Amino acid sequence: MSLAPTPRIDAERLWKSLMDLAQVGATPKGGVRRIALTDQDRAGRDLVTQWFREAGLQVRVDEVGNVFARRPGTDPAARAVATGSHIDTQPSGGKFDGNFGVMAGLEV
């Protein structure tokens, strides 16, 4: 069995996506307020869904707003690799509250 190559991360693109997403629901003191099922949450999901589609991923959103993005592999018999996190926040969440896990997953 051969090992997959180490993924290359575009650090500048990752940082920019984190900062762009942090603008959705930004608070005056530099935090983010994007409570689940609010307009800000939907705007954040719409932005991330757009980025997933631009990256060529298959995107599905369920009834409660969970976003699933999939990139099919080249070997249908291979096992799947999954990553996940959230883009909604606690009432006084920070810029990276869940966002880093989602955007890092997109990078790989």
Backbone as XML, in Angstrom:
<?xml version="1.0"?>
<chain id="A" units="angstrom">
  <residue number="1" name="MET">
    <atom name="N" x="0.841" y="-1.173" z="0.000"/>
    <atom name="CA" x="0.000" y="0.000" z="0.000"/>
    <atom name="C" x="0.890" y="1.241" z="0.000"/>
  </residue>
  <residue number="2" name="SER">
    <atom name="N" x="0.590" y="2.174" z="-0.877"/>
    <atom name="CA" x="1.367" y="3.412" z="-0.925"/>
    <atom name="C" x="0.625" y="4.504" z="-0.161"/>
  </residue>
  <residue number="3" name="LEU">
    <atom name="N" x="1.387" y="5.413" z="0.363"/>
    <atom name="CA" x="0.804" y="6.530" z="1.095"/>
    <atom name="C" x="0.433" y="7.647" z="0.134"/>
  </residue>
  <residue number="4" name="ALA">
    <atom name="N" x="-0.639" y="8.324" z="0.447"/>
    <atom name="CA" x="-1.049" y="9.470" z="-0.361"/>
    <atom name="C" x="-0.063" y="10.605" z="-0.147"/>
  </residue>
  <residue number="5" name="PRO">
    <atom name="N" x="0.109" y="11.443" z="-1.157"/>
    <atom name="CA" x="1.007" y="12.588" z="-0.979"/>
    <atom name="C" x="0.455" y="13.540" z="0.086"/>
  </residue>
  <residue number="6" name="THR">
    <atom name="N" x="1.355" y="14.256" z="0.716"/>
    <atom name="CA" x="0.953" y="15.244" z="1.712"/>
    <atom name="C" x="0.172" y="16.356" z="1.021"/>
  </residue>
  <residue number="7" name="PRO">
    <atom name="N" x="-1.013" y="16.686" z="1.533"/>
    <atom name="CA" x="-1.783" y="17.749" z="0.882"/>
    <atom name="C" x="-1.069" y="19.091" z="0.989"/>
  </residue>
  <residue number="8" name="ARG">
    <atom name="N" x="-1.235" y="19.893" z="-0.025"/>
    <atom name="CA" x="-0.661" y="21.245" z="-0.023"/>
    <atom name="C" x="-1.744" y="22.234" z="0.362"/>
  </residue>
  <residue number="9" name="ILE">
    <atom name="N" x="-1.417" y="23.042" z="1.317"/>
    <atom name="CA" x="-2.362" y="24.038" z="1.819"/>
    <atom name="C" x="-1.938" y="25.411" z="1.315"/>
  </residue>
  <residue number="10" name="ASP">
    <atom name="N" x="-2.889" y="26.136" z="0.747"/>
    <atom name="CA" x="-2.648" y="27.517" z="0.346"/>
    <atom name="C" x="-2.981" y="28.388" z="1.561"/>
  </residue>
  <residue number="11" name="ALA">
    <atom name="N" x="-1.968" y="28.702" z="2.352"/>
    <atom name="CA" x="-2.169" y="29.414" z="3.620"/>
    <atom name="C" x="-2.829" y="30.774" z="3.416"/>
  </residue>
  <residue number="12" name="GLU">
    <atom name="N" x="-2.463" y="31.475" z="2.359"/>
    <atom name="CA" x="-3.058" y="32.791" z="2.112"/>
    <atom name="C" x="-4.539" y="32.662" z="1.798"/>
  </residue>
  <residue number="13" name="ARG">
    <atom name="N" x="-4.899" y="31.678" z="0.981"/>
    <atom name="CA" x="-6.311" y="31.475" z="0.643"/>
    <atom name="C" x="-7.096" y="31.052" z="1.890"/>
  </residue>
  <residue number="14" name="LEU">
    <atom name="N" x="-6.510" y="30.173" z="2.700"/>
    <atom name="CA" x="-7.166" y="29.735" z="3.934"/>
    <atom name="C" x="-7.414" y="30.935" z="4.850"/>
  </residue>
  <residue number="15" name="TRP">
    <atom name="N" x="-6.404" y="31.762" z="5.047"/>
    <atom name="CA" x="-6.555" y="32.943" z="5.906"/>
    <atom name="C" x="-7.626" y="33.882" z="5.360"/>
  </residue>
  <residue number="16" name="LYS">
    <atom name="N" x="-7.603" y="34.120" z="4.038"/>
    <atom name="CA" x="-8.589" y="35.014" z="3.429"/>
    <atom name="C" x="-10.001" y="34.469" z="3.612"/>
  </residue>
  <residue number="17" name="SER">
    <atom name="N" x="-10.189" y="33.180" z="3.410"/>
    <atom name="CA" x="-11.531" y="32.618" z="3.578"/>
    <atom name="C" x="-11.993" y="32.743" z="5.033"/>
  </residue>
  <residue number="18" name="LEU">
    <atom name="N" x="-11.092" y="32.526" z="5.977"/>
    <atom name="CA" x="-11.452" y="32.693" z="7.386"/>
    <atom name="C" x="-11.847" y="34.136" z="7.691"/>
  </residue>
  <residue number="19" name="MET">
    <atom name="N" x="-11.099" y="35.090" z="7.162"/>
    <atom name="CA" x="-11.400" y="36.501" z="7.410"/>
    <atom name="C" x="-12.686" y="36.922" z="6.697"/>
  </residue>
  <residue number="20" name="ASP">
    <atom name="N" x="-12.910" y="36.419" z="5.480"/>
    <atom name="CA" x="-14.150" y="36.741" z="4.766"/>
    <atom name="C" x="-15.360" y="36.178" z="5.508"/>
  </residue>
  <residue number="21" name="LEU">
    <atom name="N" x="-15.267" y="34.941" z="5.967"/>
    <atom name="CA" x="-16.374" y="34.332" z="6.706"/>
    <atom name="C" x="-16.599" y="35.052" z="8.035"/>
  </residue>
  <residue number="22" name="ALA">
    <atom name="N" x="-15.541" y="35.535" z="8.656"/>
    <atom name="CA" x="-15.662" y="36.251" z="9.933"/>
    <atom name="C" x="-16.413" y="37.573" z="9.783"/>
  </residue>
  <residue number="23" name="GLN">
    <atom name="N" x="-16.518" y="38.091" z="8.564"/>
    <atom name="CA" x="-17.274" y="39.323" z="8.343"/>
    <atom name="C" x="-18.774" y="39.086" z="8.450"/>
  </residue>
  <residue number="24" name="VAL">
    <atom name="N" x="-19.199" y="37.840" z="8.236"/>
    <atom name="CA" x="-20.623" y="37.507" z="8.308"/>
    <atom name="C" x="-20.993" y="37.355" z="9.784"/>
  </residue>
  <residue number="25" name="GLY">
    <atom name="N" x="-21.736" y="38.315" z="10.295"/>
    <atom name="CA" x="-22.105" y="38.310" z="11.707"/>
    <atom name="C" x="-21.052" y="38.940" z="12.605"/>
  </residue>
  <residue number="26" name="ALA">
    <atom name="N" x="-20.145" y="39.720" z="12.015"/>
    <atom name="CA" x="-19.072" y="40.352" z="12.800"/>
    <atom name="C" x="-19.659" y="41.278" z="13.862"/>
  </residue>
  <residue number="27" name="THR">
    <atom name="N" x="-19.020" y="41.283" z="15.029"/>
    <atom name="CA" x="-19.440" y="42.159" z="16.125"/>
    <atom name="C" x="-18.457" y="43.321" z="16.245"/>
  </residue>
  <residue number="28" name="PRO">
    <atom name="N" x="-18.871" y="44.424" z="16.870"/>
    <atom name="CA" x="-18.000" y="45.599" z="16.970"/>
    <atom name="C" x="-16.663" y="45.341" z="17.670"/>
  </residue>
  <residue number="29" name="LYS">
    <atom name="N" x="-16.614" y="44.362" z="18.570"/>
    <atom name="CA" x="-15.379" y="44.104" z="19.315"/>
    <atom name="C" x="-14.501" y="43.038" z="18.666"/>
  </residue>
  <residue number="30" name="GLY">
    <atom name="N" x="-14.795" y="42.671" z="17.420"/>
    <atom name="CA" x="-13.940" y="41.726" z="16.706"/>
    <atom name="C" x="-14.365" y="40.278" z="16.779"/>
  </residue>
  <residue number="31" name="GLY">
    <atom name="N" x="-15.470" y="40.003" z="17.438"/>
    <atom name="CA" x="-15.977" y="38.636" z="17.499"/>
    <atom name="C" x="-16.932" y="38.354" z="16.353"/>
  </residue>
  <residue number="32" name="VAL">
    <atom name="N" x="-17.628" y="37.250" z="16.469"/>
    <atom name="CA" x="-18.610" y="36.864" z="15.455"/>
    <atom name="C" x="-19.842" y="36.333" z="16.173"/>
  </residue>
  <residue number="33" name="ARG">
    <atom name="N" x="-21.000" y="36.747" z="15.704"/>
    <atom name="CA" x="-22.271" y="36.242" z="16.242"/>
    <atom name="C" x="-23.078" y="35.704" z="15.060"/>
  </residue>
  <residue number="34" name="ARG">
    <atom name="N" x="-23.048" y="34.394" z="14.929"/>
    <atom name="CA" x="-23.749" y="33.722" z="13.836"/>
    <atom name="C" x="-24.487" y="32.522" z="14.454"/>
  </residue>
  <residue number="35" name="ILE">
    <atom name="N" x="-25.550" y="32.816" z="15.187"/>
    <atom name="CA" x="-26.317" y="31.805" z="15.908"/>
    <atom name="C" x="-27.059" y="30.921" z="14.898"/>
  </residue>
  <residue number="36" name="ALA">
    <atom name="N" x="-27.124" y="29.630" z="15.184"/>
    <atom name="CA" x="-27.781" y="28.677" z="14.285"/>
    <atom name="C" x="-29.195" y="29.135" z="13.929"/>
  </residue>
  <residue number="37" name="LEU">
    <atom name="N" x="-29.522" y="28.991" z="12.652"/>
    <atom name="CA" x="-30.842" y="29.258" z="12.092"/>
    <atom name="C" x="-31.211" y="30.735" z="12.034"/>
  </residue>
  <residue number="38" name="THR">
    <atom name="N" x="-30.243" y="31.631" z="12.209"/>
    <atom name="CA" x="-30.484" y="33.067" z="12.044"/>
    <atom name="C" x="-30.120" y="33.474" z="10.616"/>
  </residue>
  <residue number="39" name="ASP">
    <atom name="N" x="-30.446" y="34.709" z="10.269"/>
    <atom name="CA" x="-30.077" y="35.218" z="8.946"/>
    <atom name="C" x="-28.563" y="35.203" z="8.754"/>
  </residue>
  <residue number="40" name="GLN">
    <atom name="N" x="-27.807" y="35.518" z="9.814"/>
    <atom name="CA" x="-26.346" y="35.502" z="9.712"/>
    <atom name="C" x="-25.835" y="34.082" z="9.468"/>
  </residue>
  <residue number="41" name="ASP">
    <atom name="N" x="-26.435" y="33.112" z="10.126"/>
    <atom name="CA" x="-26.055" y="31.713" z="9.919"/>
    <atom name="C" x="-26.307" y="31.313" z="8.472"/>
  </residue>
  <residue number="42" name="ARG">
    <atom name="N" x="-27.456" y="31.680" z="7.953"/>
    <atom name="CA" x="-27.781" y="31.338" z="6.566"/>
    <atom name="C" x="-26.802" y="32.016" z="5.600"/>
  </residue>
  <residue number="43" name="ALA">
    <atom name="N" x="-26.470" y="33.269" z="5.861"/>
    <atom name="CA" x="-25.519" y="33.980" z="4.996"/>
    <atom name="C" x="-24.153" y="33.295" z="5.029"/>
  </residue>
  <residue number="44" name="GLY">
    <atom name="N" x="-23.717" y="32.859" z="6.208"/>
    <atom name="CA" x="-22.456" y="32.123" z="6.319"/>
    <atom name="C" x="-22.504" y="30.813" z="5.557"/>
  </residue>
  <residue number="45" name="ARG">
    <atom name="N" x="-23.613" y="30.076" z="5.707"/>
    <atom name="CA" x="-23.771" y="28.812" z="4.974"/>
    <atom name="C" x="-23.777" y="29.054" z="3.472"/>
  </residue>
  <residue number="46" name="ASP">
    <atom name="N" x="-24.474" y="30.103" z="3.034"/>
    <atom name="CA" x="-24.517" y="30.409" z="1.598"/>
    <atom name="C" x="-23.117" y="30.696" z="1.058"/>
  </residue>
  <residue number="47" name="LEU">
    <atom name="N" x="-22.322" y="31.443" z="1.812"/>
    <atom name="CA" x="-20.966" y="31.767" z="1.379"/>
    <atom name="C" x="-20.102" y="30.508" z="1.293"/>
  </residue>
  <residue number="48" name="VAL">
    <atom name="N" x="-20.144" y="29.686" z="2.332"/>
    <atom name="CA" x="-19.341" y="28.462" z="2.345"/>
    <atom name="C" x="-19.805" y="27.504" z="1.247"/>
  </residue>
  <residue number="49" name="THR">
    <atom name="N" x="-21.112" y="27.399" z="1.053"/>
    <atom name="CA" x="-21.648" y="26.543" z="-0.010"/>
    <atom name="C" x="-21.157" y="27.020" z="-1.375"/>
  </residue>
  <residue number="50" name="GLN">
    <atom name="N" x="-21.121" y="28.323" z="-1.574"/>
    <atom name="CA" x="-20.595" y="28.883" z="-2.826"/>
    <atom name="C" x="-19.142" y="28.462" z="-3.023"/>
  </residue>
  <residue number="51" name="TRP">
    <atom name="N" x="-18.322" y="28.585" z="-1.979"/>
    <atom name="CA" x="-16.910" y="28.190" z="-2.086"/>
    <atom name="C" x="-16.771" y="26.704" z="-2.389"/>
  </residue>
  <residue number="52" name="PHE">
    <atom name="N" x="-17.604" y="25.871" z="-1.756"/>
    <atom name="CA" x="-17.559" y="24.430" z="-2.021"/>
    <atom name="C" x="-17.869" y="24.154" z="-3.488"/>
  </residue>
  <residue number="53" name="ARG">
    <atom name="N" x="-18.903" y="24.795" z="-4.009"/>
    <atom name="CA" x="-19.274" y="24.572" z="-5.421"/>
    <atom name="C" x="-18.176" y="25.073" z="-6.359"/>
  </residue>
  <residue number="54" name="GLU">
    <atom name="N" x="-17.600" y="26.223" z="-6.059"/>
    <atom name="CA" x="-16.510" y="26.751" z="-6.885"/>
    <atom name="C" x="-15.313" y="25.801" z="-6.892"/>
  </residue>
  <residue number="55" name="ALA">
    <atom name="N" x="-15.143" y="25.034" z="-5.816"/>
    <atom name="CA" x="-14.045" y="24.067" z="-5.728"/>
    <atom name="C" x="-14.401" y="22.745" z="-6.411"/>
  </residue>
  <residue number="56" name="GLY">
    <atom name="N" x="-15.606" y="22.664" z="-6.974"/>
    <atom name="CA" x="-16.003" y="21.463" z="-7.695"/>
    <atom name="C" x="-16.593" y="20.365" z="-6.832"/>
  </residue>
  <residue number="57" name="LEU">
    <atom name="N" x="-17.002" y="20.704" z="-5.616"/>
    <atom name="CA" x="-17.577" y="19.701" z="-4.722"/>
    <atom name="C" x="-19.073" y="19.537" z="-4.979"/>
  </residue>
  <residue number="58" name="GLN">
    <atom name="N" x="-19.573" y="18.349" z="-4.708"/>
    <atom name="CA" x="-21.009" y="18.103" z="-4.721"/>
    <atom name="C" x="-21.534" y="18.572" z="-3.370"/>
  </residue>
  <residue number="59" name="VAL">
    <atom name="N" x="-22.577" y="19.407" z="-3.369"/>
    <atom name="CA" x="-23.062" y="20.020" z="-2.132"/>
    <atom name="C" x="-24.522" y="19.636" z="-1.895"/>
  </residue>
  <residue number="60" name="ARG">
    <atom name="N" x="-24.811" y="19.322" z="-0.642"/>
    <atom name="CA" x="-26.179" y="19.035" z="-0.215"/>
    <atom name="C" x="-26.405" y="19.728" z="1.123"/>
  </residue>
  <residue number="61" name="VAL">
    <atom name="N" x="-27.582" y="20.336" z="1.268"/>
    <atom name="CA" x="-27.968" y="20.972" z="2.528"/>
    <atom name="C" x="-29.230" y="20.268" z="3.016"/>
  </residue>
  <residue number="62" name="ASP">
    <atom name="N" x="-29.219" y="19.794" z="4.262"/>
    <atom name="CA" x="-30.390" y="19.084" z="4.777"/>
    <atom name="C" x="-31.431" y="20.058" z="5.324"/>
  </residue>
  <residue number="63" name="GLU">
    <atom name="N" x="-32.501" y="19.496" z="5.877"/>
    <atom name="CA" x="-33.655" y="20.290" z="6.315"/>
    <atom name="C" x="-33.327" y="21.302" z="7.409"/>
  </residue>
  <residue number="64" name="VAL">
    <atom name="N" x="-32.318" y="21.038" z="8.213"/>
    <atom name="CA" x="-31.983" y="21.972" z="9.294"/>
    <atom name="C" x="-30.760" y="22.823" z="8.988"/>
  </residue>
  <residue number="65" name="GLY">
    <atom name="N" x="-30.253" y="22.738" z="7.770"/>
    <atom name="CA" x="-29.162" y="23.612" z="7.363"/>
    <atom name="C" x="-27.774" y="23.023" z="7.444"/>
  </residue>
  <residue number="66" name="ASN">
    <atom name="N" x="-27.648" y="21.742" z="7.789"/>
    <atom name="CA" x="-26.320" y="21.121" z="7.754"/>
    <atom name="C" x="-25.857" y="21.021" z="6.310"/>
  </residue>
  <residue number="67" name="VAL">
    <atom name="N" x="-24.615" y="21.399" z="6.068"/>
    <atom name="CA" x="-24.052" y="21.383" z="4.721"/>
    <atom name="C" x="-23.122" y="20.179" z="4.598"/>
  </residue>
  <residue number="68" name="PHE">
    <atom name="N" x="-23.317" y="19.422" z="3.535"/>
    <atom name="CA" x="-22.463" y="18.279" z="3.234"/>
    <atom name="C" x="-21.823" y="18.529" z="1.876"/>
  </residue>
  <residue number="69" name="ALA">
    <atom name="N" x="-20.514" y="18.477" z="1.822"/>
    <atom name="CA" x="-19.790" y="18.676" z="0.566"/>
    <atom name="C" x="-18.955" y="17.427" z="0.315"/>
  </residue>
  <residue number="70" name="ARG">
    <atom name="N" x="-18.950" y="16.975" z="-0.936"/>
    <atom name="CA" x="-18.273" y="15.720" z="-1.260"/>
    <atom name="C" x="-17.465" y="15.873" z="-2.542"/>
  </residue>
  <residue number="71" name="ARG">
    <atom name="N" x="-16.266" y="15.363" z="-2.484"/>
    <atom name="CA" x="-15.433" y="15.264" z="-3.680"/>
    <atom name="C" x="-15.211" y="13.776" z="-3.916"/>
  </residue>
  <residue number="72" name="PRO">
    <atom name="N" x="-15.817" y="13.223" z="-4.962"/>
    <atom name="CA" x="-15.617" y="11.798" z="-5.224"/>
    <atom name="C" x="-14.151" y="11.512" z="-5.547"/>
  </residue>
  <residue number="73" name="GLY">
    <atom name="N" x="-13.676" y="10.394" z="-5.061"/>
    <atom name="CA" x="-12.303" y="9.996" z="-5.348"/>
    <atom name="C" x="-12.188" y="9.343" z="-6.715"/>
  </residue>
  <residue number="74" name="THR">
    <atom name="N" x="-10.984" y="9.018" z="-7.096"/>
    <atom name="CA" x="-10.750" y="8.374" z="-8.389"/>
    <atom name="C" x="-10.896" y="6.865" z="-8.315"/>
  </residue>
  <residue number="75" name="ASP">
    <atom name="N" x="-10.896" y="6.310" z="-7.102"/>
    <atom name="CA" x="-11.033" y="4.867" z="-6.909"/>
    <atom name="C" x="-12.304" y="4.603" z="-6.109"/>
  </residue>
  <residue number="76" name="PRO">
    <atom name="N" x="-13.367" y="4.126" z="-6.772"/>
    <atom name="CA" x="-14.627" y="3.911" z="-6.061"/>
    <atom name="C" x="-14.532" y="2.875" z="-4.938"/>
  </residue>
  <residue number="77" name="ALA">
    <atom name="N" x="-13.522" y="2.029" z="-4.973"/>
    <atom name="CA" x="-13.357" y="1.012" z="-3.934"/>
    <atom name="C" x="-12.606" y="1.547" z="-2.711"/>
  </residue>
  <residue number="78" name="ALA">
    <atom name="N" x="-12.014" y="2.718" z="-2.834"/>
    <atom name="CA" x="-11.228" y="3.285" z="-1.729"/>
    <atom name="C" x="-12.146" y="3.750" z="-0.604"/>
  </residue>
  <residue number="79" name="ARG">
    <atom name="N" x="-11.606" y="3.762" z="0.584"/>
    <atom name="CA" x="-12.363" y="4.239" z="1.738"/>
    <atom name="C" x="-12.436" y="5.764" z="1.730"/>
  </residue>
  <residue number="80" name="ALA">
    <atom name="N" x="-13.502" y="6.269" z="2.293"/>
    <atom name="CA" x="-13.717" y="7.718" z="2.335"/>
    <atom name="C" x="-12.868" y="8.363" z="3.425"/>
  </residue>
  <residue number="81" name="VAL">
    <atom name="N" x="-12.557" y="9.618" z="3.204"/>
    <atom name="CA" x="-11.910" y="10.456" z="4.212"/>
    <atom name="C" x="-12.909" y="11.565" z="4.535"/>
  </residue>
  <residue number="82" name="ALA">
    <atom name="N" x="-13.139" y="11.815" z="5.803"/>
    <atom name="CA" x="-14.128" y="12.823" z="6.192"/>
    <atom name="C" x="-13.521" y="13.823" z="7.165"/>
  </residue>
  <residue number="83" name="THR">
    <atom name="N" x="-14.012" y="15.037" z="7.076"/>
    <atom name="CA" x="-13.665" y="16.082" z="8.035"/>
    <atom name="C" x="-14.937" y="16.877" z="8.297"/>
  </residue>
  <residue number="84" name="GLY">
    <atom name="N" x="-15.024" y="17.504" z="9.423"/>
    <atom name="CA" x="-16.227" y="18.263" z="9.698"/>
    <atom name="C" x="-16.057" y="19.222" z="10.852"/>
  </residue>
  <residue number="85" name="SER">
    <atom name="N" x="-16.921" y="20.209" z="10.882"/>
    <atom name="CA" x="-16.956" y="21.186" z="11.954"/>
    <atom name="C" x="-18.248" y="21.974" z="11.796"/>
  </residue>
  <residue number="86" name="HIS">
    <atom name="N" x="-18.281" y="23.202" z="12.241"/>
    <atom name="CA" x="-19.493" y="24.023" z="12.163"/>
    <atom name="C" x="-19.102" y="25.462" z="11.856"/>
  </residue>
  <residue number="87" name="ILE">
    <atom name="N" x="-20.072" y="26.200" z="11.283"/>
    <atom name="CA" x="-19.809" y="27.613" z="11.009"/>
    <atom name="C" x="-20.742" y="28.529" z="11.791"/>
  </residue>
  <residue number="88" name="ASP">
    <atom name="N" x="-21.721" y="27.956" z="12.496"/>
    <atom name="CA" x="-22.490" y="28.799" z="13.408"/>
    <atom name="C" x="-21.636" y="29.030" z="14.655"/>
  </residue>
  <residue number="89" name="THR">
    <atom name="N" x="-22.036" y="29.966" z="15.498"/>
    <atom name="CA" x="-21.209" y="30.301" z="16.663"/>
    <atom name="C" x="-22.045" y="30.305" z="17.938"/>
  </residue>
  <residue number="90" name="GLN">
    <atom name="N" x="-21.362" y="30.368" z="19.041"/>
    <atom name="CA" x="-21.986" y="30.675" z="20.321"/>
    <atom name="C" x="-22.332" y="32.163" z="20.287"/>
  </residue>
  <residue number="91" name="PRO">
    <atom name="N" x="-23.149" y="32.643" z="21.227"/>
    <atom name="CA" x="-23.525" y="34.061" z="21.198"/>
    <atom name="C" x="-22.347" y="35.026" z="21.140"/>
  </residue>
  <residue number="92" name="SER">
    <atom name="N" x="-21.221" y="34.681" z="21.717"/>
    <atom name="CA" x="-20.057" y="35.569" z="21.641"/>
    <atom name="C" x="-18.853" y="34.778" z="21.131"/>
  </residue>
  <residue number="93" name="GLY">
    <atom name="N" x="-19.029" y="34.150" z="19.988"/>
    <atom name="CA" x="-17.969" y="33.327" z="19.408"/>
    <atom name="C" x="-16.859" y="34.157" z="18.788"/>
  </residue>
  <residue number="94" name="GLY">
    <atom name="N" x="-15.767" y="33.506" z="18.540"/>
    <atom name="CA" x="-14.633" y="34.154" z="17.897"/>
    <atom name="C" x="-14.594" y="33.855" z="16.409"/>
  </residue>
  <residue number="95" name="LYS">
    <atom name="N" x="-13.644" y="34.450" z="15.733"/>
    <atom name="CA" x="-13.500" y="34.295" z="14.286"/>
    <atom name="C" x="-13.234" y="32.858" z="13.867"/>
  </residue>
  <residue number="96" name="PHE">
    <atom name="N" x="-12.672" y="32.073" z="14.768"/>
    <atom name="CA" x="-12.266" y="30.722" z="14.395"/>
    <atom name="C" x="-13.166" y="29.658" z="15.011"/>
  </residue>
  <residue number="97" name="ASP">
    <atom name="N" x="-14.261" y="30.053" z="15.649"/>
    <atom name="CA" x="-15.181" y="29.136" z="16.324"/>
    <atom name="C" x="-15.796" y="28.180" z="15.303"/>
  </residue>
  <residue number="98" name="GLY">
    <atom name="N" x="-15.143" y="27.054" z="15.082"/>
    <atom name="CA" x="-15.622" y="26.059" z="14.129"/>
    <atom name="C" x="-15.190" y="26.304" z="12.701"/>
  </residue>
  <residue number="99" name="ASN">
    <atom name="N" x="-15.003" y="27.555" z="12.345"/>
    <atom name="CA" x="-14.696" y="27.904" z="10.955"/>
    <atom name="C" x="-13.407" y="27.277" z="10.456"/>
  </residue>
  <residue number="100" name="PHE">
    <atom name="N" x="-12.406" y="27.218" z="11.321"/>
    <atom name="CA" x="-11.114" y="26.698" z="10.876"/>
    <atom name="C" x="-11.249" y="25.257" z="10.403"/>
  </residue>
  <residue number="101" name="GLY">
    <atom name="N" x="-12.005" y="24.447" z="11.126"/>
    <atom name="CA" x="-12.181" y="23.050" z="10.732"/>
    <atom name="C" x="-12.859" y="22.897" z="9.388"/>
  </residue>
  <residue number="102" name="VAL">
    <atom name="N" x="-13.836" y="23.742" z="9.104"/>
    <atom name="CA" x="-14.536" y="23.685" z="7.822"/>
    <atom name="C" x="-13.614" y="24.132" z="6.690"/>
  </residue>
  <residue number="103" name="MET">
    <atom name="N" x="-12.965" y="25.277" z="6.865"/>
    <atom name="CA" x="-12.143" y="25.821" z="5.788"/>
    <atom name="C" x="-10.877" y="24.997" z="5.575"/>
  </residue>
  <residue number="104" name="ALA">
    <atom name="N" x="-10.311" y="24.441" z="6.641"/>
    <atom name="CA" x="-9.146" y="23.564" z="6.480"/>
    <atom name="C" x="-9.544" y="22.315" z="5.706"/>
  </residue>
  <residue number="105" name="GLY">
    <atom name="N" x="-10.750" y="21.808" z="5.954"/>
    <atom name="CA" x="-11.242" y="20.667" z="5.193"/>
    <atom name="C" x="-11.357" y="20.979" z="3.715"/>
  </residue>
  <residue number="106" name="LEU">
    <atom name="N" x="-11.790" y="22.177" z="3.386"/>
    <atom name="CA" x="-11.871" y="22.578" z="1.980"/>
    <atom name="C" x="-10.487" y="22.650" z="1.357"/>
  </residue>
  <residue number="107" name="GLU">
    <atom name="N" x="-9.518" y="23.106" z="2.114"/>
    <atom name="CA" x="-8.152" y="23.222" z="1.581"/>
    <atom name="C" x="-7.544" y="21.873" z="1.206"/>
  </residue>
  <residue number="108" name="VAL">
    <atom name="N" x="-7.888" y="20.831" z="1.951"/>
    <atom name="CA" x="-7.292" y="19.531" z="1.622"/>
    <atom name="C" x="-8.181" y="18.786" z="0.656"/>
  </residue>
</chain>
